[in-house]
């Protein structure tokens, strides 16, 4: 067991010297011994709650992390932070809280660690925004850290086929169009989510779980095992042990999260046809490290990466299938062999990515992942767009799409609710481009996901017969020709706020362009007449977020990041 010099660690401020006798008394009250108090303090944070199945297995795993910390000479200090679960928040005003929760998770974890002077951190997350939120706090604090995903849900079974919650969302559209009875909808909703764990397709949670391994902050294979399986506890315990090894070797998150590591992460998103939300979260993580890596940088990686993993919503399989087929390491191995990822990046194992992948062989007999030599398509499942409608960029998920170009007439809505009402009453036509605006980071505020609307469209059989453009964002479960993260957003006078119903819009995911057929003169004339809208939120957290949040293409950050940092917490 390693010995640590506590005189050089942050926890010395709460545990060493005669003047810290009151502080030590608090630790004795919680059952710690004098020897325990002299060991490094390791924060063990989880986003456990009973909001959704994504989070209910996390506290169990936290206990295993604590065992690992104690086994390698540390004293664990468990705490929880919040989550807003998108599946519950979806389709109503609650979704305004979702992206904001990422910042609250990062901020609250930072404050807990700072306030109690912890020396290292292990984070366990289960739902969409909690994964990047905890990774952001790790990079921000820059204390030795290990991330561990809480695991995916098991697939449900309906009429002999695997189903996920997205099938239920799409079933709502089928029901509204008379294609599914209320009785069938009830049968589906009762079986779609049979266990603990995050949504099972390559939606945002599983996308960011793959990112955690690719970026080097999580142990190999830890992202894949489903939440109910006790094997997760093994990875949790090893994560606790590993953080103590990192503390001994003084390997910190900013040693791991480099420009190359971020490129590796973006590569895995593209190769799995992952969530467009990664285009928001990777720049936010980069901001914490002081690295310029914006939406279009992410898009460049997407453009050169082959699409290899046949995962829902664009493909056939769920997270459990990918785990059984060989998990993230096997995908990383074929990407490395193809020259698509950097092998010299440090990881939480204390080894490089190349060293981690040394003994792994690609299994050609499984059907979930393709070799880089035989991709599902030559470019990634997510594409960046730019043009006069999105000067700062936009993003579209093309995995599973049959056509990559779309031209149609704009049908404008100034919030998701009015668009959803129109969709449910089928007040739109084939060939329309549905515009949902004033839903950006500032305008929402909170940059809502549009899964309810996009799923209803798909459920009505119109998924590729219409397009949808928003300055908001999409769930990782969204499919169809859906363009999000359009910037500048409408609330700031961006071009999307100048559109009128009937304007002709051209989207080309092959060329990476998005344009409205209006002259510069006409756009300028409309801009002069445009007036900022008054927000519905004049106080509270949503108001506070709108005052500080940056643009979507930079990850919607709420602070300047490392580039303005004066003092590194890990060095206090």
C-alpha positions as CSV (number, residue, x, y, z in Angstrom):
1,X,0.0,0.0,0.0
2,X,1.3,3.4,-1.0
3,X,2.2,6.0,1.6
4,X,1.2,9.6,1.0
5,X,2.6,12.9,2.3
6,X,-0.6,14.6,3.4
7,X,1.4,17.9,4.0
8,X,1.3,18.4,0.3
9,X,-2.3,17.6,-0.3
10,X,-5.4,19.9,-0.2
11,X,-6.9,17.9,2.8
12,X,-4.1,19.1,5.0
13,X,-6.2,22.3,5.4
14,X,-9.0,20.3,7.2
15,X,-7.0,17.6,9.0
16,X,-3.5,18.5,10.1
17,X,-2.2,20.6,13.1
18,X,-3.6,21.6,16.5
19,X,-5.9,24.3,15.0
20,X,-7.8,21.6,13.0
21,X,-8.8,19.7,16.1
22,X,-12.5,20.8,15.7
23,X,-12.4,19.6,12.0
24,X,-11.1,16.2,13.0
25,X,-13.8,15.9,15.7
26,X,-16.4,15.9,12.9
27,X,-14.7,13.0,11.1
28,X,-14.6,11.0,14.4
29,X,-18.3,11.6,14.7
30,X,-18.8,9.9,11.4
31,X,-16.8,6.8,12.5
32,X,-13.4,7.6,11.1
33,X,-10.3,6.7,13.1
34,X,-7.3,8.9,13.7
35,X,-5.4,6.8,11.1
36,X,-8.3,7.4,8.6
37,X,-8.0,11.1,9.1
38,X,-4.3,11.1,8.3
39,X,-5.0,9.4,4.9
40,X,-5.9,11.3,1.6
41,X,-9.6,12.3,1.4
42,X,-11.3,11.0,-1.8
43,X,-14.6,12.5,-2.9
44,X,-17.0,9.8,-4.2
45,X,-19.8,11.7,-6.0
46,X,-22.8,10.1,-7.6
47,X,-25.9,11.5,-9.2
48,X,-28.1,9.0,-7.4
49,X,-31.8,9.9,-7.1
50,X,-35.2,8.4,-7.7
51,X,-36.0,10.7,-10.7
52,X,-35.5,7.9,-13.2
53,X,-34.1,4.4,-13.6
54,X,-30.8,5.9,-14.9
55,X,-29.7,6.8,-11.4
56,X,-31.1,4.2,-9.0
57,X,-28.1,1.8,-9.2
58,X,-25.5,4.5,-8.5
59,X,-25.4,4.5,-4.7
60,X,-24.8,0.7,-4.8
61,X,-21.8,1.3,-7.0
62,X,-20.6,4.1,-4.9
63,X,-20.2,1.6,-2.0
64,X,-17.9,-0.5,-4.1
65,X,-15.8,2.6,-5.1
66,X,-15.4,3.3,-1.4
67,X,-14.1,-0.2,-0.8
68,X,-11.5,0.3,-3.5
69,X,-10.4,3.6,-2.1
70,X,-9.9,2.2,1.4
71,X,-8.1,-0.9,0.0
72,X,-5.4,1.4,-1.5
73,X,-4.9,3.7,1.4
74,X,-7.5,6.5,1.1
75,X,-10.5,7.7,3.1
76,X,-13.6,8.0,0.9
77,X,-16.1,10.8,1.5
78,X,-19.4,10.1,-0.3
79,X,-21.8,12.8,-1.5
80,X,-24.5,13.1,-4.1
81,X,-25.5,15.9,-6.5
82,X,-28.5,16.5,-8.6
83,X,-29.7,15.2,-11.9
84,X,-32.5,16.3,-14.2
85,X,-33.5,13.3,-16.2
86,X,-34.4,14.1,-19.8
87,X,-36.9,11.3,-20.3
88,X,-39.0,12.8,-17.5
89,X,-38.3,16.4,-18.4
90,X,-39.0,15.9,-22.1
91,X,-41.8,17.6,-24.0
92,X,-42.7,20.3,-21.4
93,X,-41.2,23.3,-19.6
94,X,-39.2,21.0,-17.4
95,X,-36.7,20.4,-20.3
96,X,-35.5,24.0,-19.8
97,X,-33.8,22.7,-16.6
98,X,-31.9,19.9,-18.3
99,X,-28.8,21.5,-19.8
100,X,-28.6,23.9,-16.9
101,X,-28.3,20.8,-14.6
102,X,-25.0,20.0,-16.3
103,X,-23.6,23.3,-14.9
104,X,-25.2,22.7,-11.5
105,X,-23.7,19.2,-11.3
106,X,-20.2,20.6,-12.3
107,X,-20.5,23.6,-9.9
108,X,-21.9,21.6,-6.9
109,X,-19.2,19.0,-7.3
110,X,-16.6,21.6,-7.5
111,X,-17.9,23.4,-4.4
112,X,-18.1,20.2,-2.4
113,X,-14.5,19.3,-3.2
114,X,-13.3,22.9,-2.6
115,X,-15.3,23.4,0.6
116,X,-14.0,20.2,2.2
117,X,-10.5,20.1,0.6
118,X,-10.7,16.6,-1.0
119,X,-7.6,15.3,-2.7
120,X,-9.1,13.2,-5.4
121,X,-12.4,12.4,-7.0
122,X,-14.4,9.4,-8.3
123,X,-17.6,10.3,-10.2
124,X,-20.5,8.0,-10.9
125,X,-23.2,9.2,-13.3
126,X,-26.2,7.7,-15.0
127,X,-28.2,10.2,-17.0
128,X,-27.4,12.4,-20.0
129,X,-26.1,15.7,-18.5
130,X,-24.6,14.1,-15.4
131,X,-21.8,12.4,-17.4
132,X,-20.4,15.6,-18.9
133,X,-21.2,17.5,-15.7
134,X,-19.0,15.3,-13.6
135,X,-16.2,15.1,-16.2
136,X,-16.2,18.9,-16.4
137,X,-15.8,19.2,-12.6
138,X,-12.9,16.7,-12.7
139,X,-11.0,18.7,-15.3
140,X,-11.9,22.0,-13.6
141,X,-10.6,20.9,-10.2
142,X,-7.7,19.0,-11.7
143,X,-7.3,16.6,-8.8
144,X,-6.6,12.9,-9.7
145,X,-10.0,11.6,-10.9
146,X,-11.7,8.5,-12.3
147,X,-15.1,8.6,-14.0
148,X,-17.4,5.6,-14.0
149,X,-20.7,5.2,-15.9
150,X,-23.6,3.7,-13.9
151,X,-24.6,1.5,-16.8
152,X,-27.3,1.2,-19.4
153,X,-30.8,-0.2,-19.0
154,X,-31.7,-3.7,-20.3
155,X,-33.8,-3.6,-23.4
156,X,-37.5,-4.4,-23.2
157,X,-39.3,-6.9,-25.4
158,X,-42.5,-6.1,-27.3
159,X,-43.9,-8.5,-29.9
160,X,-40.6,-10.4,-29.9
161,X,-38.4,-7.4,-30.6
162,X,-36.0,-5.4,-28.4
163,X,-37.5,-2.0,-27.5
164,X,-36.3,1.2,-25.8
165,X,-38.0,4.2,-24.4
166,X,-37.7,5.9,-27.9
167,X,-40.1,3.3,-29.2
168,X,-42.6,4.6,-26.7
169,X,-42.0,8.2,-27.7
170,X,-42.5,7.3,-31.4
171,X,-45.6,5.3,-30.4
172,X,-47.1,8.5,-29.2
173,X,-46.9,9.7,-32.8
174,X,-48.4,6.5,-34.1
175,X,-51.2,6.8,-31.6
176,X,-51.9,10.4,-32.6
177,X,-52.1,9.4,-36.3
178,X,-54.4,6.4,-35.7
179,X,-51.7,3.8,-36.3
180,X,-51.7,2.4,-32.8
181,X,-54.5,1.9,-30.4
182,X,-54.5,3.1,-26.8
183,X,-54.4,-0.5,-25.6
184,X,-51.2,-1.2,-27.7
185,X,-49.6,1.9,-26.5
186,X,-50.2,0.8,-22.9
187,X,-48.8,-2.6,-23.5
188,X,-45.6,-1.1,-25.0
189,X,-45.1,1.5,-22.2
190,X,-45.4,-1.3,-19.5
191,X,-42.5,-3.3,-21.0
192,X,-40.1,-0.8,-22.6
193,X,-38.0,-0.1,-19.5
194,X,-37.5,-3.3,-17.5
195,X,-34.5,-2.4,-15.2
196,X,-32.3,0.2,-13.7
197,X,-30.0,2.0,-16.1
198,X,-29.8,4.8,-18.6
199,X,-31.7,4.6,-22.0
200,X,-30.3,1.6,-23.9
201,X,-29.6,3.0,-27.4
202,X,-26.7,5.2,-28.5
203,X,-28.5,8.1,-27.0
204,X,-26.7,10.8,-25.0
205,X,-25.9,8.8,-21.9
206,X,-24.3,5.9,-23.8
207,X,-22.6,8.3,-26.2
208,X,-20.9,10.1,-23.3
209,X,-20.2,6.8,-21.6
210,X,-18.2,5.8,-24.7
211,X,-16.6,9.2,-24.6
212,X,-15.4,8.6,-21.0
213,X,-13.3,5.6,-22.1
214,X,-12.1,7.2,-25.4
215,X,-11.1,10.4,-23.6
216,X,-9.2,8.4,-21.0
217,X,-11.1,9.3,-17.8
218,X,-12.7,5.8,-17.3
219,X,-11.3,2.3,-17.1
220,X,-11.5,0.2,-20.2
221,X,-14.8,-1.8,-20.5
222,X,-16.4,0.1,-17.6
223,X,-18.8,1.9,-20.0
224,X,-20.5,-1.2,-21.3
225,X,-21.8,-3.4,-18.6
226,X,-25.5,-2.9,-18.0
227,X,-26.6,-1.3,-14.7
228,X,-28.3,-4.3,-13.1
229,X,-25.2,-6.6,-13.5
230,X,-23.1,-7.1,-10.4
231,X,-20.0,-6.9,-12.7
232,X,-20.4,-3.2,-12.5
233,X,-19.4,-3.3,-8.9
234,X,-16.1,-4.8,-9.9
235,X,-15.3,-1.8,-12.1
236,X,-16.5,0.5,-9.4
237,X,-14.1,-1.0,-6.9
238,X,-11.2,-0.9,-9.4
239,X,-12.0,2.7,-10.1
240,X,-11.6,3.4,-6.4
241,X,-8.3,1.6,-6.3
242,X,-7.1,3.4,-9.5
243,X,-7.8,6.9,-8.2
244,X,-5.3,6.2,-5.4
245,X,-2.7,5.1,-8.0
246,X,-3.3,8.3,-9.9
247,X,-2.8,10.3,-6.7
248,X,0.4,8.5,-6.0
249,X,1.7,9.1,-9.5
250,X,0.4,12.7,-9.6
251,X,-1.5,12.1,-12.8
252,X,-4.3,14.6,-13.1
253,X,-7.3,15.1,-15.5
254,X,-5.5,17.8,-17.5
255,X,-2.7,15.4,-18.2
256,X,-5.3,13.1,-19.7
257,X,-7.8,15.5,-21.4
258,X,-5.6,16.9,-24.2
259,X,-6.5,18.1,-27.7
260,X,-5.7,14.6,-28.9
261,X,-7.9,13.0,-26.3
262,X,-10.8,15.2,-27.3
263,X,-10.2,14.2,-30.9
264,X,-10.4,10.5,-29.8
265,X,-13.6,11.2,-28.0
266,X,-15.2,12.9,-31.0
267,X,-14.1,10.0,-33.2
268,X,-15.9,7.5,-31.1
269,X,-19.1,9.6,-31.2
270,X,-19.0,9.6,-35.0
271,X,-18.1,5.9,-35.2
272,X,-21.1,5.0,-33.1
273,X,-23.6,7.3,-34.7
274,X,-23.8,9.0,-31.3
275,X,-25.8,11.9,-29.9
276,X,-25.5,15.4,-31.4
277,X,-25.3,16.5,-27.7
278,X,-21.6,15.5,-27.8
279,X,-21.1,18.5,-30.0
280,X,-22.2,20.6,-27.0
281,X,-20.4,18.6,-24.2
282,X,-17.0,18.1,-25.7
283,X,-16.4,21.8,-26.2
284,X,-17.6,22.4,-22.6
285,X,-15.1,19.8,-21.3
286,X,-12.4,21.4,-23.5
287,X,-13.2,24.8,-22.0
288,X,-12.3,23.4,-18.5
289,X,-8.9,22.3,-19.8
290,X,-8.3,25.6,-21.6
291,X,-8.3,24.0,-25.0
292,X,-10.1,25.5,-28.1
293,X,-12.3,22.7,-29.4
294,X,-15.6,24.1,-30.7
295,X,-18.5,22.6,-32.6
296,X,-16.9,22.9,-36.0
297,X,-13.7,21.3,-34.7
298,X,-15.9,18.4,-33.5
299,X,-17.6,18.3,-36.9
300,X,-14.2,18.0,-38.7
301,X,-13.5,14.8,-36.8
302,X,-17.0,13.6,-37.6
303,X,-16.5,14.2,-41.3
304,X,-13.3,12.0,-41.5
305,X,-14.5,9.2,-39.3
306,X,-16.2,6.0,-40.6
307,X,-19.5,4.9,-39.1
308,X,-18.9,1.5,-37.6
309,X,-21.4,0.7,-34.8
310,X,-24.9,-0.3,-35.9
311,X,-26.7,1.1,-32.8
312,X,-30.1,2.6,-32.2
313,X,-31.7,5.0,-33.0
314,X,-30.3,4.9,-36.5
315,X,-29.3,1.2,-36.4
316,X,-30.4,-2.2,-35.0
317,X,-28.6,-2.8,-31.6
318,X,-28.5,-1.4,-28.1
319,X,-25.7,-0.8,-25.5
320,X,-26.0,-4.3,-24.1
321,X,-25.3,-5.8,-27.5
322,X,-22.2,-3.6,-28.0
323,X,-20.9,-4.7,-24.6
324,X,-21.4,-8.4,-25.4
325,X,-19.8,-7.9,-28.8
326,X,-16.5,-6.5,-27.3
327,X,-17.3,-3.1,-25.8
328,X,-15.7,0.2,-26.4
329,X,-12.1,-1.2,-26.3
330,X,-12.8,-3.3,-29.4
331,X,-14.2,-0.3,-31.3
332,X,-11.2,1.7,-30.2
333,X,-8.9,-1.0,-31.4
334,X,-10.2,-1.1,-35.0
335,X,-10.2,2.8,-35.0
336,X,-6.6,2.8,-33.9
337,X,-5.6,0.2,-36.5
338,X,-7.2,2.4,-39.1
339,X,-5.3,5.4,-38.0
340,X,-8.3,7.3,-36.7
341,X,-7.4,7.7,-33.0
342,X,-4.2,8.8,-31.2
343,X,-2.5,6.0,-29.3
344,X,-0.1,8.2,-27.2
345,X,-2.8,9.7,-25.0
346,X,-2.5,9.1,-21.2
347,X,-5.4,7.4,-19.5
348,X,-6.6,6.7,-15.9
349,X,-4.9,3.3,-16.0
350,X,-1.6,5.1,-15.9
351,X,-1.0,3.7,-19.4
352,X,-1.4,5.1,-22.9
353,X,-4.4,4.3,-25.1
354,X,-2.0,2.2,-27.3
355,X,-0.9,0.2,-24.2
356,X,-4.5,-0.3,-23.1
357,X,-5.4,-1.7,-26.5
358,X,-2.4,-4.0,-26.9
359,X,-4.0,-7.3,-26.2
360,X,-7.4,-6.6,-27.9
361,X,-8.4,-8.2,-31.1
362,X,-11.3,-7.3,-33.3
363,X,-13.9,-10.1,-33.5
364,X,-15.3,-10.3,-37.1
365,X,-18.0,-12.8,-36.1
366,X,-20.1,-10.3,-34.1
367,X,-22.6,-8.0,-36.0
368,X,-22.8,-4.9,-33.8
369,X,-19.5,-3.2,-34.8
370,X,-17.7,-3.2,-38.2
371,X,-14.0,-3.1,-38.9
372,X,-12.6,0.2,-40.2
373,X,-12.1,-1.7,-43.4
374,X,-15.8,-2.4,-43.8
375,X,-17.8,0.6,-42.4
376,X,-21.5,1.1,-42.5
377,X,-20.7,4.3,-44.3
378,X,-17.4,6.1,-45.0
379,X,-18.2,9.1,-42.8
380,X,-19.5,9.5,-39.3
381,X,-23.1,9.5,-38.2
382,X,-23.1,13.2,-37.2
383,X,-22.3,16.1,-39.5
384,X,-21.6,19.8,-38.9
385,X,-23.3,22.4,-41.1
386,X,-22.6,26.1,-41.8
387,X,-24.2,28.7,-44.0
388,X,-26.2,32.0,-44.0
389,X,-28.8,30.3,-41.7
390,X,-26.1,29.2,-39.2
391,X,-22.9,31.3,-39.4
392,X,-21.7,29.8,-36.1
393,X,-22.6,26.3,-37.2
394,X,-25.2,23.7,-36.6
395,X,-25.2,19.9,-36.3
396,X,-27.3,17.0,-37.8
397,X,-27.3,13.3,-37.1
398,X,-27.3,11.4,-40.4
399,X,-26.9,7.9,-39.1
400,X,-29.7,5.8,-40.7
401,X,-30.8,8.6,-43.1
402,X,-31.5,7.5,-46.7
403,X,-31.0,11.0,-48.2
404,X,-28.6,13.7,-47.1
405,X,-30.1,16.7,-48.9
406,X,-33.3,18.5,-48.2
407,X,-35.0,21.6,-49.7
408,X,-38.3,22.9,-48.4
409,X,-40.5,25.7,-47.2
410,X,-40.1,27.0,-43.7
411,X,-43.0,26.6,-41.2
412,X,-42.0,28.8,-38.3
413,X,-42.8,28.3,-34.6
414,X,-41.5,30.3,-31.7
415,X,-41.5,27.5,-29.1
416,X,-41.6,23.7,-29.0
417,X,-45.2,23.6,-27.6
418,X,-46.7,25.4,-30.6
419,X,-44.7,23.1,-33.0
420,X,-45.8,20.0,-31.1
421,X,-49.5,21.1,-31.2
422,X,-49.2,21.6,-35.0
423,X,-47.6,18.1,-35.4
424,X,-50.2,16.4,-33.3
425,X,-53.0,18.0,-35.4
426,X,-51.0,17.2,-38.5
427,X,-50.9,20.9,-39.6
428,X,-47.8,20.5,-41.7
429,X,-47.1,19.1,-45.2
430,X,-44.6,16.8,-46.8
431,X,-41.5,18.9,-47.8
432,X,-41.9,21.4,-45.0
433,X,-38.9,22.5,-42.9
434,X,-40.3,22.9,-39.4
435,X,-38.5,25.8,-37.6
436,X,-38.5,25.8,-33.7
437,X,-36.7,28.9,-32.5
438,X,-36.2,30.9,-29.3
439,X,-35.2,27.6,-27.7
440,X,-31.4,28.3,-27.5
441,X,-29.3,28.6,-24.4
442,X,-30.3,32.2,-23.8
443,X,-33.7,32.2,-25.5
444,X,-35.1,29.1,-23.9
445,X,-33.5,29.6,-21.5
446,X,-31.8,26.2,-21.3
447,X,-31.7,24.9,-24.9
448,X,-34.5,22.3,-24.7
449,X,-34.4,18.9,-26.5
450,X,-37.1,18.3,-29.1
451,X,-37.5,14.5,-28.7
452,X,-41.3,14.6,-28.2
453,X,-41.8,16.6,-31.4
454,X,-39.3,14.6,-33.5
455,X,-40.6,11.3,-32.3
456,X,-44.2,12.3,-33.0
457,X,-43.2,13.2,-36.6
458,X,-41.3,9.9,-37.0
459,X,-44.2,8.0,-35.5
460,X,-46.5,9.6,-38.0
461,X,-44.3,8.2,-40.8
462,X,-42.9,11.6,-41.8
463,X,-39.4,11.2,-40.4
464,X,-37.7,11.8,-43.8
465,X,-40.5,13.6,-45.5
466,X,-40.0,16.8,-43.5
467,X,-36.9,18.4,-41.9
468,X,-36.7,20.2,-38.6
469,X,-34.3,23.0,-37.6
470,X,-33.9,24.5,-34.2
471,X,-31.6,26.7,-32.1
472,X,-32.4,24.2,-29.4
473,X,-31.0,20.7,-29.3
474,X,-32.1,17.1,-29.7
475,X,-32.1,14.0,-27.6
476,X,-29.6,11.3,-28.6
477,X,-32.7,9.3,-29.4
478,X,-33.8,11.7,-32.1
479,X,-33.8,10.4,-35.7
480,X,-34.9,12.0,-38.9
481,X,-33.6,15.0,-40.8
482,X,-33.2,17.2,-37.7
483,X,-30.7,20.1,-37.5
484,X,-29.9,21.5,-34.0
485,X,-27.5,23.9,-32.2
486,X,-28.2,26.6,-34.9
487,X,-26.1,29.7,-34.0
488,X,-26.4,32.5,-33.4
489,X,-29.7,31.7,-31.7
490,X,-32.9,33.6,-32.4
491,X,-32.9,35.4,-29.0
492,X,-29.6,37.1,-30.0
493,X,-30.9,38.1,-33.4
494,X,-29.5,35.2,-35.3
495,X,-30.7,34.4,-38.8
496,X,-33.1,31.7,-37.6
497,X,-35.0,34.4,-35.8
498,X,-35.4,36.3,-39.1
499,X,-37.1,33.5,-41.0
500,X,-40.7,33.7,-42.2
501,X,-43.1,30.9,-43.0
502,X,-42.6,30.1,-46.7
503,X,-38.9,30.9,-47.0
504,X,-37.0,28.3,-49.0
505,X,-34.3,26.5,-47.1
506,X,-31.5,24.2,-48.5
507,X,-29.8,21.6,-46.3
508,X,-26.9,19.6,-47.6
509,X,-25.3,17.2,-45.2
510,X,-22.9,16.0,-47.9
511,X,-21.4,19.5,-48.4
512,X,-22.0,20.6,-44.8
513,X,-24.2,23.6,-45.7
514,X,-27.4,25.1,-44.5
515,X,-28.8,28.2,-46.2
516,X,-32.0,30.2,-46.7
517,X,-32.7,31.6,-50.2
518,X,-32.6,35.2,-49.1
519,X,-30.3,38.0,-50.2
520,X,-27.9,39.7,-47.8
521,X,-30.0,42.9,-48.4
522,X,-33.2,41.2,-47.4
523,X,-31.6,39.6,-44.3
524,X,-30.3,43.0,-43.3
525,X,-33.7,44.6,-43.7
526,X,-35.3,41.9,-41.6
527,X,-32.6,42.3,-38.9
528,X,-33.3,46.1,-38.6
529,X,-37.0,45.3,-37.9
530,X,-36.2,42.5,-35.5
531,X,-36.8,43.1,-31.8
532,X,-35.6,41.1,-28.9
533,X,-38.2,39.1,-27.0
534,X,-38.9,39.5,-23.3
535,X,-38.0,36.4,-21.4
536,X,-40.7,34.5,-19.3
537,X,-38.0,34.2,-16.6
538,X,-37.0,37.3,-14.7
539,X,-35.6,35.5,-11.6
540,X,-34.3,32.2,-10.3
541,X,-31.9,29.7,-11.8
542,X,-33.2,29.9,-15.4
543,X,-32.7,33.7,-15.3
544,X,-29.3,33.4,-13.8
545,X,-28.2,30.9,-16.5
546,X,-29.4,33.2,-19.3
547,X,-27.2,36.0,-18.0
548,X,-24.0,33.9,-18.1
549,X,-24.3,31.2,-20.7
550,X,-22.1,31.4,-23.9
551,X,-23.0,30.2,-27.4
552,X,-23.8,26.6,-28.3
553,X,-20.9,26.3,-30.7
554,X,-18.5,26.8,-27.7
555,X,-20.4,24.2,-25.6
556,X,-22.8,26.7,-23.9
557,X,-20.2,27.4,-21.1
558,X,-21.1,29.6,-18.1
559,X,-17.6,30.6,-17.2
560,X,-14.3,31.4,-19.0
561,X,-12.6,28.1,-18.1
562,X,-8.9,27.4,-17.6
563,X,-7.8,30.2,-19.9
564,X,-8.8,32.7,-17.2
565,X,-7.9,30.5,-14.2
566,X,-5.5,32.2,-11.7
567,X,-5.0,29.4,-9.2
568,X,-5.2,25.6,-9.8
569,X,-7.3,24.0,-7.0
570,X,-5.1,20.9,-6.9
571,X,-2.1,23.1,-6.0
572,X,-3.7,24.9,-3.0
